[in-house]
Amino acid sequence: MTTLHIEHAINDLDVWREAFRRAAALRSQHGVRGYEIRHPVDDPNYLMIDLSFDTAGAAEGFLMELHKIWQTPAASPALVGAPQARILETVESTS
């Protein structure tokens, strides 16, 4: 399993959520299997998003698409500053 981990500040969670919902088909087309969205308990205007993929190649492809989106304010409303993103491979996990 591969995870695309993204962190960034926002200025309006509702606006950001609506834009995220509108991108559901795009995520599906690029092989996103699932996601988790979190924020620090003391900062609801900072998000951490984990998108799950079957392969690192799929995650890399989607990240390239995200870089295009992030460059356009209309396509990434409520985003503050430049997101930080990393592609991660699971070494070990438990539930």
C-alpha positions in Angstrom: 0.0 0.0 0.0 1.2 3.5 -0.9 0.1 6.7 0.7 0.2 10.2 -0.6 0.5 12.4 2.5 -0.4 16.0 2.1 -0.2 18.9 4.6 -1.4 22.4 4.2 -3.1 25.4 5.8 -6.6 26.5 4.9 -8.7 29.5 5.7 -12.2 28.0 5.4 -12.9 24.3 6.1 -16.4 24.3 4.5 -15.1 25.8 1.3 -12.2 23.4 1.2 -14.5 20.4 1.9 -16.8 21.3 -1.0 -13.8 21.6 -3.4 -12.5 18.2 -2.1 -16.0 16.6 -2.7 -16.1 18.0 -6.2 -12.8 16.2 -7.0 -14.2 12.7 -6.1 -14.2 11.6 -9.8 -10.7 12.9 -10.3 -9.4 10.9 -7.3 -11.2 7.8 -8.6 -9.7 8.2 -12.1 -6.2 8.4 -10.6 -6.6 5.2 -8.5 -7.3 6.7 -5.0 -8.6 3.8 -2.9 -9.5 5.7 0.2 -8.6 8.7 2.2 -8.3 10.2 5.7 -8.5 13.9 6.6 -7.2 15.1 9.9 -6.3 18.3 11.7 -4.4 19.0 14.9 -6.7 19.4 17.9 -5.4 22.9 18.4 -5.5 24.1 14.8 -8.6 23.3 12.6 -7.1 25.4 9.8 -4.3 23.0 9.2 -5.1 19.7 7.3 -3.3 16.4 6.9 -4.7 14.3 4.1 -3.7 10.7 3.5 -4.7 9.2 0.1 -4.3 5.5 -0.4 -3.1 3.9 -3.7 -2.1 0.5 -4.9 1.2 1.7 -6.3 3.7 4.5 -6.0 3.4 5.2 -9.7 -0.3 5.9 -9.2 0.4 8.2 -6.3 3.1 10.0 -8.3 0.7 10.5 -11.2 -2.0 12.0 -9.0 0.6 14.3 -7.3 1.5 15.7 -10.6 -2.1 16.5 -11.3 -2.4 18.1 -7.8 0.5 20.4 -8.5 -1.4 21.8 -11.5 -4.5 22.3 -9.4 -2.7 24.0 -6.6 -1.3 26.6 -9.0 -4.8 27.8 -9.8 -6.5 29.6 -6.9 -10.0 29.0 -8.4 -9.3 25.3 -8.5 -8.0 25.2 -4.9 -10.2 27.5 -2.9 -9.3 28.1 0.8 -5.8 26.9 0.3 -3.2 29.0 2.2 0.4 28.7 1.0 2.0 25.8 -0.8 1.1 22.3 0.3 3.7 19.8 1.4 3.4 16.3 -0.1 5.2 13.0 0.3 4.7 9.6 -1.1 5.0 7.0 1.6 5.3 3.2 1.6 3.9 1.2 4.5 6.6 -0.8 6.3 4.4 -2.2 9.0 0.9 -1.6 10.4 -1.6 -3.0 12.8 -5.2 -2.3 13.7 
